[in-house]
Amino acid sequence: MTAPVASTDAPLLEVKNLKVHYPLRGGFLKRVVDHVRAVDDVSFTVARGRTTGLVGESGSGKTTIGRALIKLAPITGGSIRYAGAELTGLSNRAFLPFRKRVQMIFQDPFNSLNPRMTVEGIIREPLDLHFPAMSRADKRDRVASLLRRVGLEAEHMHRYPHEFSGGQRQRIGIARALAVEPEFIICDEAVSALDVSVQAQIVNLLQDLQAELGLTYLFIAHDLAVVEHIGDHVLVMHQGKLVESAAAEEIYRDPKDPYTRRLLEAVPKLAV
């Protein structure tokens, strides 16, 4: 397993003037008449070994940013640099090595897991792609180790997703993300579909894994109360724009933007 990496001054991720615009077509010829500016000129950095919270209401553009970082959403303009390397414009083939270093945990732990595959198959799938020379026995041992690491039992590898609770399914999703030993994980609303008590358990697990493995997180959420317990720095999105960026303690002590203040006033507290 990769050793923990200490935080340094050099950012792991640098996003500059990122734009993701989707064309709107109209008329008989279906010509482009306007654009939906899902992400509009957004710039930020993510420090190595830290957690950056990316928050905003539904439709604010936060999930689009996460998907753009791993080429799941088309980039209209701007620059994405990872560990000093420019990712913008890379072909899928050229981007493949970065898929090993950057993984995503998705919002819905049920829909993100193939219901026809066992837990072993789900977690082994990225190993098959990125470590083709690894033996089947070693892959099975790796799956068993990952399940124990996220608080499940090795015997669970023989079951199917529908046999687990929502929190357990999200633990499986986390194990799958960890399978290829990434250094950066995008948590896309990773706890929003869970009960509040289960949210706290998953947040604590993510914090433990970060401390153990030196992981860097971009933690996407609509709830500032959740981010308060995990974020070192907070970015606030509204209608495709970045409206506030500050250290977490500053955001919660003295939010500057009216939209940030409304978010803080609207959410319940997470019992961690």
N, C-alpha and C positions, 0 to 999 in steps of 0.2 A: 504494500500500500504506500502511496505517496506520502512523504513526511509533511507535517504542517509547515506552511509558509508564513513567515512573519510579514506583517504589514509594512510597506515601504511608502515613501513619498511619491514614487512614480505610480500613476493610476494604471490599473489593469485594463480598463475600458475607457476610451475617449470617444464621445459622440459630439459631432459638431454640425450645427445647422441641418439636422436631420429633417427630411420632408417625406411624408407618405401621402400622396394625393390620389384619389380614385376618380376617374372620369364619370360625369353624368351625361348621358346621351338622350337626345330628344328629337322630335320631328320625324317625318317619313323616312329620311335617310339615316336616322340614328346617329347624327353627328354629335360630337362633344360640345355641349353647351355650357358646361361649368365643371367644377371639381369639388369633391368632398375632401376637405383638408383634415384628414384624420390625425396627422402629425404635421405641425407647421413650424419649421425653423427652431428645432429643439436642440439644445447643447447641454451636456453634463459629463461628468466623469464618475467612475466607480473605483474606489480605492481597493487595492489588493488586501485580501484577508478581512474585509469589512462587509457590513450589510447596508445597502442603500435602499431605502423604501421609496417606491414610486406609487403615489396615491392619487385618487380622483374618482369621480362618479362614473357610472357606466356611460360609455361614449366619449370619455375624455381623451382617449388616445393612448392610454397607458399600456394596454395589452398589445396594441398595434406596435408599439415600440419594442416590446419583448419579442414579438414574432419577427420584426424586421431584423433584430440582432442575429437571428439564426436563419435568415433567408426564408422565412415562412410568409413574409409580407414583402411586396415589391417596394424598393426604395426609389423615390422620385428625385431626391437630391440630398446632398450632404455627405458626411464622412463618418465611418465607423472604424476605429482603430482598436485592435486587441493586442495587448502586450507589444505595442509599437508597430504591429503589422496592419496594413490597410486591408479591410475586408470588403469594402464597397466595390462592386463590379466583378468579384471573383465568380468563376463558374462553379457549378455544384461539385464538380470533381476537385477543383482547387480548394474549395471550402471544406471538403470532407475531413481533413485533419483537425479543423477547428471544432467540428461536431463532437469529437472525442473530448476536447477540452471544455466545451460549453454544453451543458445539458439543461433541460427544462422540466419542471414539475408542473403539471397542468391542473386546472381548476377542479374539474369533475373527475374524481378518482374512479368512477364507474365507467364513464364513456371513454376515458383515456386508456383503459385496459381491454385487450381483446378478450371477449367472453368465451371464445372457443379455445383459448390457450390456457394451459396450466400456469401457475405462478412461476414454475421453473422455466417454462418456455418464454414467458413475458420478460423475465429478468435476463435470461440467456440471450435473447435476440440481439441486443447491442454488442454482446461479446462475440457472437457469430460474425457480426459485421466488422468490428474493429480488431478482433483478435482471432483471425481464422486459423492460426496455427495452434491455438490452445486446445488441449485434448478435451474430450467430452467429460471425462472424470474431473479434470481441473475446473471446468466450467461449473459442474454440479457442486463441487466444493465451494467455489466462489459464490454461487447462489445461496447456499446454506449459510455461509459466513455473513453475507449481506442481510439475509432475513434476521439473523440473530442481532446484527448491529442496529436494525431499526425496531427491535422489540418484538419480533415474531419468532416462531419456531421453525427449525429446519424442515420439519415434517410438513409444514404448510406449502412447500413447493409442489406438492402433488394435488393441491386443490385448485378450484376455479374461482374467478373473481366474485361471482354471485354468492359464494359461501362465506364472505367476509363482511364486516361492518364498514361503514364509510371511512372511519378512522383507520381501520386496518388496511383498506384498499389504498388509502393515501400513503401509508407506510410502504406498501408494495411499490407504489409509484416512485417514492423516494429511493428505495433499493434499486429500482431500474435505473434511475438517474445516476446513482453512485457506481453502477457496474463497471463503467469504463474509466473510473478514477478521474473525473473532471476536476478542474480547479475553480470553475465559475458555474453557478447554477442560477437560472432564472426561475423564480417561484411565482407562477402566474395565478394569483388568487388561490394559492395552495391550501388555504384553510377556510375560505368563504363559504363552501358548501357543507361545512361541518358544524355540529353543535358547539356551543361556546366552551364547554368543558373539554371537548375533544380538540378544539382549536388550541387551547393552552398546552395540551400534551404534544401536539405536533410542533408548535413553536418551540417548546423546550427541547424536543428531539433535534430540530434544526440547529438550535444554538449549541447543543452538545456535539453534533457532528462538525460544526464549524470550528469549535475549539479543538477537537480531536484531529481533524484533517486539514485545517488551515483553509477552509473553503471561503470563497467570495460569493455573496448573494446580491442579486437584484430582486427585491421582494415587492411584487406588485400586489396592491390591495386597494379596496375602496374604503377601508375602515382604518382611520388613523389610530384608533385605540389598539388595534393589533400591532401596527407598526411601532408603536411606542415601546413595546417590549422586546423588539428585535433590531430596530434600525439604528445605525450610527449617524446616518445622514438621510434627509428626507427631501424628495422632489415632489412638488404638487402640480398636477396637470389639470387644465380646465379648457374644454373645447379645442383640443389639439395644441394648446400652448402650455409652456412651462411658466407658471405664475409665481412660484416661490421655490427656493433652494437654500437649505440651511442645515446646520447640525441639528440632530434630533432634539436635544435639550432646548435649543433656541426656538424651534418651531412650537414646542409645547408650552414654553414659557412666554414667548412674545411673538405670536404669528403676525406677519406684516400684511399679508393680502387678505381682503375681506372674504374671499372664497375659502381660504384656509381656516379662517375663524368660523365660518359656517360649518365646515366639515367637523371641526373639533366640538362644536356645540351639538351636533346631530347624532353622535355615535355613543353607544353604551360602552361601559368599561369591560375589559377582558380580565377575568379572574385567574391570573397566573400565580 
